[in-house]
């Protein structure tokens, strides 16, 4: 189904997830290291190494895409701004369904963990703001969605890739939000044919989400979520 290089990218991603899950536990119980600080640095190191490896593997794909579908800086910026707006609209609709129909609390456990780790060490913001979006868009949009879309209708290719994207975030309660975000990212990729656009949108959403959770007054944030059905939700 995938070219060999794509399997190497997926393997890199899986190994990174395994290492970031096991190492903090091993160092904590084996050597008495602080679990959260170990988790922060393990994640940062693994994500940096992982992104470098993936970019090297995907270098030709990215270059070929750029040459085949040239897009000016202005158009990339414009599509990115539109993408952030579309993602927020999609999130508002998804949160409205979760809160009013399904009775689900808008707070995300995944986002809360990211925020708490960033508060412990601000350098952790490198992961949601830069590293994770690069990794995830290359895998879930360029590789998974891109491959499926060659054989399936947009809806099914986006649905399958978005569901996997949501499940791997380990926040199944909010799977609807992850799926809607996945659809927006896939739409942007199809319209621009450049993976850089969903990467930038993903980066922007995550950065705004983390910074809002850290700096906005908790009561004001809760009021915004309840009254406007707006949730600062990263992917």
N, C-alpha and C positions, 0 to 999 in steps of 0.2 A: 504493500500500500504506500509506504513512504520510501524515499530514497535513503540509502545507507546513512548519509550525513544527518538526515533528520532524526534517525534513530539515535545517533550519537548525542544530538541535542536533548532529546527526551531522556536518555540515560543520564546525562549530566544533571538535568533537573531533578530526576528521581534520587540520584545519589546525594545531591545537595539537600533535599528534604530529609533524607535518612540521617545524614551526618548532623544537621542542625537539630534533629530530634534526639539523637543518641548522645552526642558529645557533652552537652550541658548536664544531662543526668549522670553520665559516667564520672565527669569531673567533680560534680557535687557530692555524690555518695562515695566516690573512690578517694578523693583528695580533699574534700571539705570546701571546695571553691563555692563562692556565692553563685547560686543557680541562675539568677536573672542577669548578672553581669557577664557570666560565662555565655549565656544564651545570646546576649547582645553582640559580643565580639565574635562568637562562632558564626552567627548569622551574617554579620558584616563581611567577615573574611570569606565565607563560603559563597555569598552572593557576588562579591567582587570577582573571585576566581571563576565562578560559574558564568557570569556575564562575559568576561574576557574570552573564555573558551567558546562560548556560543557565538559571539561576534566573529571570532576567527573562523569557526566552522561555516557560518552563514555569510561570510564576507562576499562571496561571489553572488549569492542570491540577492543580497541587498544592492550590490553594484548593478546587477542586471536589471533589477526592478527600477532603479533610479534612471538608468539609461533608456529603458523602454517606456517609462512614464514620467518624463521630466515635469517637475512642478516647481514654480517659483517660490521664493521665500514668502512673498505676500500671500499667495494662495494657500501655502501650508499653514500660515498664521490664521488666515480667514477660516479655513476648514477646522482648525483646532479650536478656535473660539466658538464656532457653530457646534462643534462636537461636545464641548463642555456644557453648552446650553441644552442640547438634546439629551445628554446624559442626566442632567438635573431634572428635566421634564419627565424623563422615563422613571427616574427615582421617585419623584413626587407621586406619580400614578401608582407605582409599585407599593410605596409606603402607604398610600391611601387605601389600597386593597388590603394590605396586611393589617392595618390598624382598624379600619371600619368594618371589614368583612370577616377577616380571619382572627381578629383580636390579638394580633401579635405586637409585643412591645417593640418600638422602633430602635431601641438601643442594640448595637451589634457587639457581641462578645469579641469577635475578631478585631474590630476597630478599637475597642477598649484596651485590649492587650497591646496593640501597636502604640497607642497613646501612652500607656503606662511605661512601656519600655523606652519610649522617646523621652519621657519625663525623667527617667533614671539616667539616661545618657543621650543628649541631643544628637549625637552622631548617628544614632539608630535611624533617624529620619531619612538617611541616605537610601535605606531599603525601600520604604513605600514611595518615596519621592522620585527616585531615579532607577535603582537597580531592579526592583520587582516588576515595574511596568515594562522595561525592556525585555526581561526574561519572559514574562507572561504573554505579551503581545506577539513575540516571535513564535512562541509555542502554540498558544491557543488561537491566534488569528492567522498568522502567516502559514504555519505548518498544518495545524489541525483543521481550522476552518477553510483555509486555502485549498487544501487537498480534497476535503469533502465537497466543496463547492464546485469542483470540476466534474463531479458525478451526481450531485444532488441539487435540488432547488435551494435558493438562498435560505428560506425559512428553516428547512431541516438541517442544513449545514450549520447555520447559526445556532439553532436550538441545541444540537448535539454538543457542539464545541462550548457553548455557554453553560450547559448543564455540568459538563466536566470541569469547567472553569470555576463554577460555583461550589461544587462538591469538594474540590481540592482546597478551598478556603476554609473548610471545616466549620462552616457557619450555616448549617442546613435550614435553620429557622428562617433565614433571610435569603433562601435560594432564589426567590422571585426577583429580588433586587439584583443579584448577581447575573441572573439570566437577562434581565432587561439591559443591564450595562453591557453584557456580552453582545447583545443584538446591536446596540449603538456602535460599539467598536467595530463589529463586522460590517455594518452599513458604511462606516467611514472608510474602511479598507476597500470595500467594493467600489465606492464612488471615486476615491482618489487613486486607488491601485498603488498606494504607497504606505507601507507599514509605519513609517515615521509619524503619520497623522494620529492613528489610535494610540501610539506610544506617548506622544505629547499630551493628548487628552487624558490618558490614564495617569500620567505623571501629575498633571494639573489637579485632577480630582483628588488624588491621594494626598497631595501636598496641602490643598485647601482643607481637606477633611481633618488631617492631623493637627494643623495649626489652629483650626476653629475649635476643635475639642480641647486644645491646650489653653488657648488665650481667651475664648469667649466665656462670659459668666455662665455657670451651669444652669441657673434659673432662666436666663435669657435664651440659652440654647434649647432648653426643654420647651419653653414657650414657642419658639420658632418651629420646633418639630410638631407640637400639638396643634398650633393655630394655623400654620401654613402648610402642614404636612410635608415640611422640608426636613430631610435628614442628611447630615454630613456623613457620607458613606463612601469609603474608599474600596478599591477592588484589589 
